[in-house]
């Protein structure tokens, strides 16, 4: 089932500080997430980016707040994602 009351976001993350500092900031941010923002996946990765965060938020503004909160220890690149089923309907 697709939730249309929330937008989907994928954030690519590059650490600016050592991993232990990133973990501390991320833990604090995750503990203080707005109730209407839901993390659906968090992964550390190999390659150009160090991590990927997948989440739902009611708007781009809420997604932007999350990036700002993490900005001191990580650089982020966030994309809006459309579920495949919804994108196919656009064809």
C-alpha positions as CSV (number, residue, x, y, z in Angstrom):
1,X,0.0,0.0,0.0
2,X,1.3,3.4,-0.9
3,X,1.1,6.3,1.6
4,X,0.2,9.5,-0.3
5,X,0.2,11.7,2.8
6,X,4.0,11.5,2.9
7,X,6.7,12.0,0.4
8,X,9.6,9.6,0.0
9,X,13.2,10.7,0.2
10,X,16.6,9.1,-0.3
11,X,19.6,10.9,1.2
12,X,23.2,10.0,0.2
13,X,25.7,10.8,3.0
14,X,29.4,11.6,3.1
15,X,31.0,11.7,6.5
16,X,32.8,15.0,7.4
17,X,34.0,13.8,10.8
18,X,35.3,10.4,12.1
19,X,32.6,7.7,12.3
20,X,32.3,7.8,16.1
21,X,31.4,11.5,15.9
22,X,28.9,10.8,13.1
23,X,27.3,8.0,15.2
24,X,26.8,10.3,18.2
25,X,25.2,13.1,16.2
26,X,23.0,10.6,14.2
27,X,21.8,9.0,17.4
28,X,20.8,12.4,18.8
29,X,19.0,13.4,15.6
30,X,17.2,10.0,15.4
31,X,16.0,10.3,19.0
32,X,14.5,13.7,18.3
33,X,12.8,13.1,14.9
34,X,9.5,14.8,14.4
35,X,6.7,12.3,14.8
36,X,5.6,12.7,11.2
37,X,9.0,11.7,9.8
38,X,9.6,8.0,9.5
39,X,13.0,6.4,8.8
40,X,12.4,3.3,6.6
41,X,16.0,2.3,6.0
42,X,19.5,3.3,7.1
43,X,22.6,1.7,5.6
44,X,26.4,2.3,5.7
45,X,27.8,1.8,2.2
46,X,31.0,1.2,0.3
47,X,32.0,3.6,-2.6
48,X,31.5,7.3,-3.1
49,X,29.1,7.7,-0.2
50,X,29.4,6.4,3.3
51,X,25.7,5.9,4.1
52,X,22.2,6.0,2.7
53,X,19.1,7.1,4.6
54,X,15.6,6.3,3.3
55,X,12.7,8.0,4.9
56,X,9.2,9.5,4.6
57,X,8.3,13.0,5.5
58,X,5.2,15.2,4.9
59,X,7.1,17.8,2.8
60,X,10.5,18.9,1.4
61,X,10.8,21.3,4.3
62,X,10.8,18.5,6.9
63,X,13.4,16.6,4.8
64,X,15.5,19.8,4.6
65,X,15.4,20.1,8.4
66,X,16.8,16.6,8.8
67,X,19.7,17.5,6.5
68,X,20.4,20.7,8.4
69,X,20.4,18.8,11.7
70,X,23.1,16.4,10.4
71,X,25.1,19.0,8.5
72,X,27.9,19.6,11.0
73,X,29.2,16.0,10.7
74,X,28.1,14.9,7.3
75,X,27.4,16.2,3.8
76,X,24.1,15.1,2.3
77,X,22.5,14.9,-1.1
78,X,18.8,14.3,-0.9
79,X,16.5,13.1,-3.7
80,X,12.7,12.9,-3.8
81,X,11.6,9.4,-4.7
82,X,8.4,8.3,-6.3
83,X,7.2,4.7,-5.8
84,X,7.6,2.7,-9.0
85,X,3.8,1.9,-9.1
86,X,3.0,5.7,-9.0
87,X,5.7,6.5,-11.6
88,X,4.3,3.9,-14.1
89,X,0.9,5.5,-13.8
90,X,2.4,8.7,-15.3
91,X,3.3,6.9,-18.5
